[in-house]
């Protein structure tokens, strides 16, 4: 019943920026913590950032100071602003809703050297 749809991925040069969006439906969005994960080819999926229902944020060390997770409960959407992108950030990015443990289909982010 819960659906998550990611968007905003694309191809950028090193040092560039992208803003990812994840739109949720079929749930009471505002009560759930949301997370962004990423998975590169041949590698395991890793947690990137979390935002709680109250707005508290947590980031993996590799993106601290560069990425910002936020949410707009009126739009049932969580965002990931990615600045100063590096080739190491290349991956498929997924959003997750922790209450329902739902996953989106993912959006590709590619950063060229």
BELPE-V857186 format. One record per backbone hydrogen bond with DSSP energy under -1.0 kcal/mol. NH is the residue of the N-H (numbers start at 1). CO is the residue of the C=O. E is the energy in kcal/mol with one decimal. If there is no record, write none. Layout:
nh=NH co=CO e=E
nh=NH co=CO e=E
//
This chain:
nh=3 co=25 e=-2.4
nh=5 co=23 e=-2.0
nh=7 co=21 e=-2.1
nh=12 co=110 e=-2.5
nh=14 co=112 e=-1.6
nh=15 co=85 e=-3.3
nh=16 co=13 e=-2.3
nh=18 co=82 e=-2.1
nh=20 co=80 e=-2.6
nh=21 co=7 e=-2.6
nh=22 co=78 e=-2.0
nh=23 co=5 e=-2.3
nh=24 co=76 e=-3.0
nh=25 co=3 e=-1.9
nh=29 co=27 e=-1.3
nh=31 co=28 e=-1.2
nh=32 co=29 e=-1.7
nh=34 co=51 e=-2.8
nh=35 co=96 e=-2.4
nh=36 co=49 e=-2.6
nh=37 co=94 e=-3.2
nh=38 co=46 e=-2.2
nh=39 co=92 e=-2.0
nh=43 co=40 e=-2.2
nh=46 co=38 e=-2.9
nh=48 co=36 e=-3.0
nh=49 co=36 e=-1.7
nh=50 co=58 e=-2.2
nh=51 co=34 e=-2.8
nh=52 co=56 e=-2.4
nh=55 co=52 e=-1.2
nh=58 co=50 e=-1.9
nh=60 co=48 e=-2.3
nh=63 co=60 e=-1.9
nh=66 co=63 e=-2.3
nh=67 co=63 e=-2.2
nh=68 co=81 e=-2.3
nh=70 co=79 e=-1.7
nh=72 co=77 e=-2.9
nh=75 co=72 e=-1.0
nh=77 co=72 e=-1.9
nh=78 co=22 e=-2.1
nh=79 co=70 e=-3.0
nh=80 co=20 e=-2.1
nh=81 co=68 e=-2.9
nh=82 co=18 e=-3.3
nh=83 co=66 e=-2.0
nh=85 co=16 e=-2.3
nh=89 co=86 e=-2.3
nh=90 co=87 e=-1.8
nh=91 co=109 e=-1.9
nh=92 co=39 e=-2.4
nh=93 co=107 e=-2.9
nh=94 co=37 e=-2.5
nh=96 co=35 e=-2.4
nh=97 co=102 e=-1.8
nh=98 co=33 e=-2.4
nh=101 co=97 e=-1.5
nh=102 co=97 e=-1.1
nh=104 co=95 e=-1.7
nh=107 co=93 e=-1.9
nh=109 co=91 e=-2.6
nh=110 co=10 e=-2.7
nh=112 co=12 e=-2.7
//
